[in-house]
Amino acid sequence: MTRALPLRPAVRGLVIDEDNHVLMVRLVFDNGAFWVLPGGGIDLGEDHITALHRELAEETGLVGASIGAPVWERTHFFTLVDSGGTEWAGQTETVYLVRTHRFEPAPHFSAEQLLAENLHEHKWWTIDEIASYVGSDHFAPPSIAEHLHHIVQHGVPTTPFVISQTS
């Protein structure tokens, strides 16, 4: 009898500055490059907020951010083997709103550590730039511009959006 692989619990920060620009990180894999919100897996014993503070510091250098309410939950199915050798069927991410002043990313991780995490670049995007992007990179989730428009125009949803995707 085979046992199904679990989903890795993860958190991401929807980091938005005072001009509604969104900070994203570019992850590069064998199957392509993806612009995603900063964040990652929750370590054993961490709660969501502690994990998000750690991830934001590691990936962007943002420390002491005020973490707001969750805005969406996303389940993404893909094969993943983490640095500890654990195999996952994908991950379930909770995305939290993080309003901040614009800053120049200065990750606490070294360049080598970032590359080991497949992180190659940081960029502040306008929502319109995301919506009209026509390059070879992908955004995750693909519908992110719609969700960003809704959050900027209407505020944090009472109940987080639920997003599920298979690849």
C-alpha positions as CSV (number, residue, x, y, z in Angstrom):
1,M,0.0,0.0,0.0
2,T,1.5,3.4,-1.0
3,R,1.1,6.4,1.2
4,A,0.2,9.7,-0.4
5,L,2.8,12.4,0.1
6,P,1.8,15.3,2.4
7,L,1.5,18.9,1.5
8,R,4.1,21.2,3.0
9,P,2.7,24.0,5.1
10,A,4.0,27.4,4.0
11,V,3.5,31.2,4.4
12,R,4.0,34.1,2.0
13,G,3.9,37.8,2.5
14,L,1.9,40.1,0.2
15,V,4.4,43.0,0.8
16,I,2.9,46.2,-0.5
17,D,4.4,49.7,-0.3
18,E,2.6,53.0,0.1
19,D,2.2,53.3,-3.7
20,N,0.7,49.8,-4.0
21,H,3.8,48.3,-5.5
22,V,4.2,44.6,-4.7
23,L,7.5,43.0,-3.8
24,M,8.1,39.7,-5.5
25,V,10.9,37.3,-5.8
26,R,12.0,35.3,-8.9
27,L,12.5,31.6,-8.5
28,V,14.2,29.7,-11.2
29,F,13.7,25.9,-11.7
30,D,14.5,23.4,-14.5
31,N,10.9,23.9,-15.8
32,G,10.9,27.7,-15.8
33,A,11.1,30.9,-13.8
34,F,8.3,32.1,-11.5
35,W,7.6,35.4,-9.8
36,V,6.2,34.7,-6.4
37,L,5.6,36.5,-3.1
38,P,8.4,36.1,-0.6
39,G,8.0,33.3,1.9
40,G,8.4,29.6,2.2
41,G,8.0,26.5,4.4
42,I,7.0,26.6,8.0
43,D,9.7,24.9,10.2
44,L,8.7,22.4,12.8
45,G,7.5,24.2,15.9
46,E,6.9,27.6,14.2
47,D,3.6,29.3,13.9
48,H,2.6,31.2,10.8
49,I,3.7,34.6,12.0
50,T,7.1,33.5,13.3
51,A,7.7,31.6,10.0
52,L,6.7,34.6,7.9
53,H,9.0,37.0,9.9
54,R,11.9,34.5,9.4
55,E,11.2,34.1,5.7
56,L,10.9,37.8,5.1
57,A,14.2,38.5,6.8
58,E,16.0,35.7,5.0
59,E,14.7,36.5,1.5
60,T,14.2,40.3,1.6
61,G,15.8,41.7,4.8
62,L,12.5,43.0,6.0
63,V,12.5,42.8,9.8
64,G,9.8,43.7,12.3
65,A,7.1,44.1,9.7
66,S,3.5,44.4,10.9
67,I,1.8,41.3,9.6
68,G,-1.8,41.8,8.8
69,A,-4.7,39.4,8.1
70,P,-4.5,36.5,5.7
71,V,-5.7,37.4,2.2
72,W,-5.6,34.1,0.4
73,E,-4.8,30.4,0.8
74,R,-3.3,28.6,-2.1
75,T,-2.7,24.9,-2.6
76,H,-0.2,24.1,-5.3
77,F,0.5,20.5,-6.3
78,F,4.1,19.8,-7.5
79,T,6.9,17.5,-6.5
80,L,9.2,19.0,-3.9
81,V,12.1,17.7,-1.9
82,D,13.2,20.1,0.8
83,S,16.7,20.7,2.1
84,G,16.1,18.1,4.8
85,G,15.3,15.5,2.2
86,T,11.6,15.3,2.9
87,E,9.5,14.7,-0.2
88,W,6.2,16.7,-0.5
89,A,3.3,16.5,-3.0
90,G,3.2,20.3,-3.1
91,Q,2.4,23.0,-0.5
92,T,-0.5,24.8,1.1
93,E,0.4,28.5,1.5
94,T,-1.3,31.1,3.6
95,V,-0.6,34.6,2.3
96,Y,-0.7,37.5,4.8
97,L,-0.9,41.2,4.0
98,V,2.3,43.1,4.9
99,R,2.1,46.9,4.4
100,T,5.4,48.7,4.5
101,H,7.4,51.6,3.3
102,R,9.4,50.9,0.1
103,F,12.8,49.5,0.9
104,E,15.7,48.1,-1.0
105,P,15.8,44.3,-0.4
106,A,18.9,43.3,1.5
107,P,18.4,39.6,2.3
108,H,19.9,38.1,5.5
109,F,20.7,35.0,3.4
110,S,23.9,35.1,1.4
111,A,23.8,35.0,-2.4
112,E,24.8,31.3,-2.3
113,Q,21.9,30.6,0.2
114,L,19.4,32.4,-2.0
115,L,20.6,30.5,-5.1
116,A,20.3,27.2,-3.1
117,E,16.6,28.3,-2.6
118,N,16.3,29.0,-6.3
119,L,15.8,32.7,-5.6
120,H,17.5,34.8,-8.3
121,E,16.0,38.3,-8.1
122,H,13.8,40.8,-6.3
123,K,11.5,43.3,-7.9
124,W,8.8,45.8,-6.9
125,W,5.9,45.5,-9.4
126,T,2.9,47.6,-10.1
127,I,-0.3,45.6,-10.4
128,D,-0.7,46.9,-13.9
129,E,2.8,45.6,-14.8
130,I,1.9,42.2,-13.5
131,A,-1.4,42.2,-15.3
132,S,0.1,43.2,-18.7
133,Y,3.4,41.1,-18.4
134,V,4.2,39.2,-21.6
135,G,7.5,37.4,-20.9
136,S,8.7,33.9,-20.5
137,D,8.5,34.0,-16.7
138,H,5.2,33.0,-14.9
139,F,3.4,34.5,-11.9
140,A,2.2,32.4,-9.1
141,P,-0.6,32.2,-8.7
142,P,-1.4,33.0,-12.3
143,S,-4.5,35.0,-11.2
144,I,-2.4,37.2,-8.8
145,A,-3.2,40.5,-10.6
146,E,-7.0,40.0,-10.1
147,H,-6.5,39.2,-6.4
148,L,-4.2,42.2,-6.0
149,H,-6.7,44.6,-7.7
150,H,-9.4,43.3,-5.4
151,I,-7.4,43.8,-2.2
152,V,-6.1,47.3,-3.1
153,Q,-9.6,48.4,-4.2
154,H,-11.7,46.7,-1.5
155,G,-9.4,45.8,1.3
156,V,-8.7,42.5,3.0
157,P,-11.4,40.0,2.3
158,T,-13.5,38.9,5.3
159,T,-12.6,35.3,4.4
160,P,-9.3,34.6,2.6
161,F,-9.6,33.7,-1.1
162,V,-9.0,30.0,-1.8
163,I,-6.8,29.2,-4.8
164,S,-6.0,25.7,-6.0
165,Q,-3.8,24.8,-8.9
166,T,-2.3,21.6,-10.2
167,S,0.9,22.9,-11.8
